[in-house]
Amino acid sequence: MATVFPPLNRDPDAGLVRALGLGRAVMLVIGSVLGSGIFLTTGVMAQHIPSASLLLLAWILGGILCIAGGLTLAELGAMYPRSGGLYVFLSEAYGPLFGFLYGWACFLVILSGAQAAVAVGFAEYFSYFFPALATTNILVSIPLPWGVLQISAGQVVACLVIVAIGLINFRGVATGSFVQSLCTFTAAAALAILPVLTLAASRVTPSYTPVLPEVPRVAVGFGVAMVAVMWTYEAWYYVAFASGEIKDPVRNVPRAMVLGILALMGLYVSVNLAYLYSLSIDEMSGVVRVAERAVTALVGDRGAFVVAATVCLSTFGCCAAGAISMSRACYAMAVDRVFIPAAANVHPRYRTPHVAIALTTAWAVLLTLSGTYEQLFTYVTFASLLFGVAGGVSIFILRWRKPDFPRPYRAWGYPWVPLFFVLGSLLLVVNTLLESPKESGAGLVLVALGLPAYFYWRK
């Protein structure tokens, strides 16, 4: 069915339903973030910085950086309470082309890549129950000009998860949000048991000195570890993408961002303390399934079963939250006439952007088949940080260009808090570009591919 565009001056979210209150919005923040990273990244980080002190510092600093970002973007969210999130903010600050490039990057890399990476994380732990479905079980190898594409059983599982979540969200934002909130709450409650367990049965006593380990290029290693941390915190701002379906978004979007990030920071730091009291640095170094290893060390093989089930719940909830954000970004671009026109359609019965959901689901499936977990989160984190810097700078631009524009919420600590967010994110962008030039370059190429698409759709 052909799309008939509405007038540009109408309410861009008129066809959607505001069904999410503050509680659901907070759960959307937590669910968007609480995926597989907290269960998988600390062991990789310990390989780069084998220091208990630096590991905890990285998690605390990452949380503080996200809080600063939340306080910054909350002002922009209160100014522009419509679906689209950072896409809308960047369009207002830099013009429609820059906003489109971010939206394009979200579609190609940032949101869809996060969806793919988290789904692969789900498959990693789902294989605990069904070993034949592991990501190491290669089903087919396809020779390509640039190498061999291998598709594993785990990747197929991840694709099926993405499709299932797309179907759930097709039925309505309230249905998708309920499934996501239920999975997130259950997973967070189960994860919170780990610190309590270590209080009762700690296995090792971590040494916090010396702070700097005897390894070459400690600063570079800390930067690499911070990329892993920011991947785990990635998506704290996704709630703004669904502003068009949140009740009283001017008040609830800023509150949800800050409350959700604070809850996540407390949970992440306490869980990493639990890891340090369960495993020595040498025991966790390079271990991907660090949560499973930690609980198994404390209570035996029964703990691994609980951890695997918890990760499956949290990653499923994270994928459900990501699907809402990803499709709404494409919907917002289509409404602004800079994306596939049909993506602006709203289902007459379910009141969801069903075409945008189908498009984003299909692309996330393709990305799931494209690379390893580490490659995917490097693509996502670099592109996200790059546009996050631009988003942080936009608060200064809009304060200068639109000083009289209504601001129901003003960023606390302006200009120092936004400046801290911008500079901290910029350092991580530079470090990622230097340490992972191949993945970073691939992300930039994908963003640049949006230029001809933008001019085509604008025409």
C-alpha positions in Angstrom: 0.0 0.0 0.0 1.4 3.4 -1.0 2.3 5.9 1.7 0.6 9.2 1.7 2.7 11.7 3.6 0.9 13.9 6.2 1.6 17.6 6.3 5.0 18.4 7.9 3.5 20.7 10.6 1.2 18.0 12.1 2.0 16.2 15.3 4.6 13.6 14.1 3.5 11.1 16.8 -0.3 11.5 16.2 -0.7 7.9 15.1 1.0 6.4 18.1 -0.4 5.7 21.6 1.1 7.1 24.8 0.9 3.9 26.8 4.1 4.0 28.9 4.3 5.7 32.3 7.4 6.6 34.3 7.8 3.1 35.7 7.8 1.5 32.3 10.1 4.2 31.0 12.6 3.5 33.8 12.4 -0.2 33.0 13.0 0.7 29.3 16.2 2.4 30.3 17.3 -0.5 32.4 16.2 -3.1 29.9 17.9 -1.4 27.0 21.2 -1.5 28.9 21.0 -4.7 31.0 21.8 -7.2 28.2 24.8 -9.5 28.1 27.7 -7.1 28.7 27.8 -7.3 32.5 28.0 -11.1 32.2 30.7 -11.2 29.5 33.0 -8.1 29.5 34.8 -8.0 32.8 37.0 -11.1 32.0 38.1 -9.4 28.7 38.8 -6.2 30.6 41.0 -8.0 33.1 43.1 -9.2 30.2 43.9 -5.6 29.3 44.1 -4.1 32.9 44.9 -6.9 35.4 44.1 -4.7 38.4 41.1 -4.8 40.7 41.4 -1.1 41.4 41.4 -0.2 37.7 38.5 -2.5 36.9 36.3 -0.9 39.5 37.4 2.5 38.5 36.4 1.8 34.9 32.9 0.7 35.9 32.5 3.7 38.2 33.8 6.2 35.6 31.6 4.7 32.9 28.6 5.2 35.1 29.5 8.8 36.0 30.0 9.5 32.3 26.6 8.1 31.5 25.0 10.1 34.3 26.6 13.3 32.9 25.3 12.3 29.4 21.8 11.6 30.9 21.7 15.0 32.6 22.8 16.6 29.3 20.4 14.8 26.9 17.5 15.2 29.4 17.4 18.9 28.6 17.1 18.1 24.9 14.5 15.4 25.5 12.4 17.9 27.4 12.7 20.5 24.6 11.8 18.0 21.9 9.5 15.3 23.4 8.8 13.4 20.2 9.9 10.0 18.8 13.4 9.8 17.4 15.6 10.7 20.4 19.1 11.7 19.4 18.1 11.9 15.8 15.7 14.8 16.6 18.3 16.6 18.8 21.0 16.4 16.2 18.6 17.5 13.4 17.7 20.6 15.5 21.3 21.4 16.3 23.1 20.7 13.1 20.4 20.4 10.4 18.5 17.6 8.8 21.6 16.0 7.0 23.5 15.4 10.2 20.4 14.1 12.0 19.8 11.8 9.1 23.4 10.4 9.1 22.9 9.5 12.8 19.5 7.9 12.0 21.1 6.1 9.1 24.0 5.0 11.4 21.4 3.8 14.0 19.7 1.7 11.3 22.9 0.3 9.8 25.2 0.0 12.9 24.3 1.5 16.3 20.9 0.2 17.2 20.8 -2.7 14.8 24.4 -3.7 15.7 23.5 -3.6 19.4 20.5 -5.7 18.7 22.7 -8.2 16.9 25.4 -8.3 19.5 23.0 -8.8 22.4 21.2 -11.6 20.5 24.5 -13.3 20.0 25.1 -12.9 23.7 21.8 -14.6 24.3 22.9 -17.5 22.0 26.2 -17.8 23.9 24.4 -18.6 27.1 21.4 -20.5 25.6 23.9 -23.1 24.4 24.5 -24.0 28.0 21.2 -25.8 27.9 21.6 -27.0 24.3 25.3 -27.4 23.5 24.5 -28.3 19.8 23.3 -24.7 19.4 26.6 -23.1 20.4 28.2 -20.2 18.4 31.2 -22.5 17.8 29.1 -25.1 16.0 29.6 -24.0 12.3 26.7 -25.0 10.1 27.8 -23.6 6.8 30.9 -21.8 5.3 30.3 -19.5 2.4 33.4 -18.3 0.4 33.3 -14.6 -0.4 35.8 -12.3 -2.2 36.9 -10.8 1.2 37.0 -14.1 3.1 34.9 -17.0 4.3 31.5 -16.3 6.0 30.8 -18.9 8.6 27.3 -19.2 10.0 26.9 -21.0 13.3 24.0 -22.6 15.1 24.2 -19.9 17.7 23.8 -17.2 15.1 20.7 -18.9 13.8 19.3 -18.9 17.4 20.1 -15.2 17.7 18.3 -14.5 14.4 15.2 -16.4 15.7 15.2 -14.3 18.9 15.3 -11.0 16.9 12.4 -12.2 14.7 10.3 -13.3 17.7 10.8 -9.9 19.3 9.9 -8.1 16.1 6.6 -10.0 16.1 5.9 -9.2 19.7 6.5 -5.5 19.1 4.3 -5.6 16.0 1.3 -6.4 18.3 1.7 -3.1 20.2 4.1 -1.0 22.3 2.3 -2.0 25.5 2.8 -5.7 24.7 6.4 -5.2 23.8 7.1 -3.1 26.9 5.4 -5.7 29.2 7.5 -8.5 27.9 10.6 -6.4 28.2 9.8 -5.2 31.7 9.1 -8.7 33.0 12.3 -10.1 31.6 14.3 -7.1 32.9 12.9 -7.2 36.4 13.4 -10.9 36.8 17.0 -10.7 35.4 17.9 -7.7 37.6 16.5 -9.4 40.7 18.5 -12.6 39.9 21.7 -10.6 39.2 21.4 -8.7 42.5 21.6 -12.1 44.3 25.3 -12.4 43.3 26.7 -9.7 45.6 24.6 -11.1 48.4 26.0 -14.6 47.7 29.6 -13.4 47.9 29.0 -11.8 51.3 28.0 -15.2 52.6 30.6 -17.3 50.8 33.4 -15.1 49.4 36.2 -17.2 47.9 39.1 -14.8 47.5 40.1 -11.4 48.8 41.1 -9.0 46.0 44.2 -6.9 46.3 43.7 -3.3 45.4 47.4 -2.5 45.3 49.4 -1.8 43.3 46.8 0.2 41.4 48.8 0.2 38.1 49.7 -3.3 37.0 53.1 -4.2 35.5 51.9 -4.3 31.9 52.9 -2.2 28.9 50.7 0.7 27.8 48.4 0.7 30.8 46.6 3.9 29.7 45.8 2.3 26.3 44.6 -0.9 28.0 42.4 1.2 30.3 40.9 2.9 27.2 40.2 -0.4 25.6 38.5 -1.6 28.9 36.5 1.6 28.9 35.1 0.8 25.5 33.9 -2.5 26.9 32.3 -0.6 29.8 30.6 1.9 27.6 29.3 -1.0 25.4 27.8 -2.5 28.6 26.2 0.9 29.5 25.3 1.5 25.8 21.6 2.3 25.2 21.0 4.4 28.4 19.5 7.1 26.1 17.3 4.8 24.0 14.2 5.8 26.1 14.2 9.1 24.2 13.5 7.3 20.9 10.1 6.2 22.3 9.1 9.7 23.6 6.1 9.6 21.3 4.7 6.7 23.3 5.5 7.9 26.8 3.0 9.7 29.0 4.0 13.2 29.8 7.4 12.9 28.1 8.6 16.3 29.1 8.8 15.2 32.7 9.1 11.4 32.5 11.9 11.1 29.8 14.5 13.1 31.9 13.5 11.3 35.1 13.6 7.9 33.5 17.1 8.5 32.1 18.6 9.7 35.4 16.9 7.1 37.6 17.6 4.2 35.3 21.4 5.1 35.0 21.8 5.4 38.8 20.1 2.0 39.3 22.4 0.4 36.7 25.6 2.0 38.0 24.8 0.6 41.5 24.0 -2.8 40.1 27.1 -3.0 37.9 29.6 -1.9 40.5 28.2 -4.3 43.1 28.3 -7.2 40.6 31.9 -6.5 39.7 32.8 -6.5 43.4 31.2 -9.9 43.5 33.4 -11.1 40.7 36.5 -9.9 42.5 35.5 -11.8 45.6 34.8 -14.9 43.6 37.7 -15.1 41.3 41.3 -13.9 41.3 42.4 -11.6 38.5 44.3 -14.4 36.9 41.3 -16.7 37.0 39.0 -14.2 35.3 41.5 -12.8 32.8 40.3 -13.5 29.2 37.2 -15.5 30.4 34.2 -14.5 28.3 31.5 -16.2 30.5 32.9 -14.5 33.7 29.5 -14.5 35.5 29.1 -18.2 35.0 32.7 -18.9 36.2 32.3 -16.7 39.3 29.0 -18.4 40.5 30.3 -21.9 39.7 33.4 -21.1 41.8 31.1 -20.2 44.7 28.3 -22.8 44.6 29.3 -25.4 41.9 27.6 -26.4 38.7 24.1 -25.5 39.9 25.2 -21.8 39.8 26.1 -22.0 36.2 22.5 -23.1 35.4 21.1 -20.1 37.2 23.5 -17.6 35.5 22.7 -19.0 32.1 19.0 -18.6 32.7 19.5 -15.1 34.0 21.5 -14.0 31.0 18.9 -15.4 28.6 16.2 -13.4 30.4 18.3 -10.2 30.5 19.4 -10.4 26.8 15.9 -11.2 25.7 14.6 -8.2 27.6 17.4 -6.0 26.2 16.6 -7.1 22.6 12.9 -6.3 23.2 13.8 -2.8 24.4 16.2 -2.2 21.5 13.6 -3.2 19.0 11.3 -0.4 20.3 14.0 2.2 20.0 15.4 1.0 16.6 12.0 1.0 14.8 11.0 4.4 16.3 14.2 6.0 14.9 13.4 4.8 11.4 9.8 5.8 11.9 10.8 9.4 12.9 13.1 9.7 9.8 10.3 8.5 7.5 7.9 11.0 9.0 10.5 13.7 8.2 10.7 12.3 4.7 14.3 11.2 4.8 13.8 7.4 4.9 11.9 4.7 3.1 8.4 6.3 2.9 6.5 3.2 3.9 8.3 3.2 7.3 6.1 6.2 8.3 3.0 3.9 8.2 1.2 3.1 11.5 -0.8 -0.1 11.7 -4.5 0.7 11.9 -5.2 -1.8 14.6 -2.0 -2.2 16.7 -0.9 1.5 16.4 2.7 0.5 15.8 5.1 1.5 13.0 4.9 -2.0 11.6 6.9 -1.4 8.4 9.7 0.2 10.4 9.7 -2.8 12.8 9.9 -5.2 9.8 12.8 -3.3 8.2 14.9 -3.0 11.3 14.2 -6.6 12.3 15.4 -7.8 8.9 18.6 -5.7 9.0 19.5 -6.8 12.5 19.2 -10.4 11.4 21.7 -9.8 8.6 24.1 -8.1 11.0 23.8 -11.1 13.3 25.2 -13.3 10.6 28.0 -10.8 9.8 30.6 -11.1 12.6 31.7 -12.0 16.1 30.5 -10.6 19.3 33.6 -8.5 19.9 33.5 -7.0 16.3 29.9 -6.1 16.6 30.2 -4.3 19.9 33.3 -2.4 18.6 31.3 -1.2 15.6 28.4 -0.1 17.8 30.4 1.6 20.5 32.6 3.6 18.2 29.7 4.9 16.1 27.6 5.6 19.1 30.3 7.5 21.0 31.1 9.5 17.9 27.5 10.7 17.6 27.2 10.9 21.4 29.9 13.6 21.3 28.0 15.5 18.7 24.9 15.1 20.9 26.6 16.5 23.9 27.9 19.5 21.9 24.4 20.2 20.6 23.3 21.4 24.1 25.8 24.3 23.7 24.7 25.0 20.2 21.0 25.1 21.0 21.6 27.2 24.1 23.3 29.8 21.9 21.0 29.5 18.9 17.7 29.2 20.7 18.1 30.9 24.1 14.4 31.6 24.5 13.2 28.1 23.5 11.1 26.5 26.3 13.3 24.3 28.5 11.1 22.6 31.1 14.3 21.0 32.4 17.7 22.6 32.4 20.9 20.4 32.6 22.2 20.3 36.1 25.8 21.6 36.4 25.8 23.3 33.0 28.3 23.9 31.4 30.7 21.6 33.3 28.6 18.4 33.4 27.9 18.5 29.6 31.6 19.4 29.0 32.7 16.4 31.1 30.5 14.1 29.0 31.7 15.5 25.7 35.5 15.3 26.6 35.2 11.9 28.2 33.4 10.5 25.2 35.8 12.2 22.8 38.8 10.5 24.5 37.1 7.1 24.0 36.4 7.9 20.4 40.1 8.7 19.7 41.3 5.6 21.7 38.9 3.3 19.8 40.0 4.8 16.4 43.7 4.2 17.2 43.3 0.7 18.7 40.6 -0.7 16.4 41.1 1.2 13.1 39.5 -1.6 10.9 36.3 -1.7 12.9 36.2 2.1 13.3 36.8 2.6 9.6 34.0 0.2 8.7 31.6 2.1 10.9 32.6 5.4 9.2 32.1 3.9 5.8 28.7 2.7 6.7 27.7 6.2 7.9 29.1 7.8 4.7 26.9 5.4 2.6 23.9 7.4 3.9 24.8 10.5 1.8 23.4 9.3 -1.5 20.4 7.8 0.3 19.7 11.2 2.0 19.7 13.2 -1.2 17.6 10.6 -3.0 14.9 10.7 -0.3 15.0 14.4 0.0 14.5 14.8 -3.7 
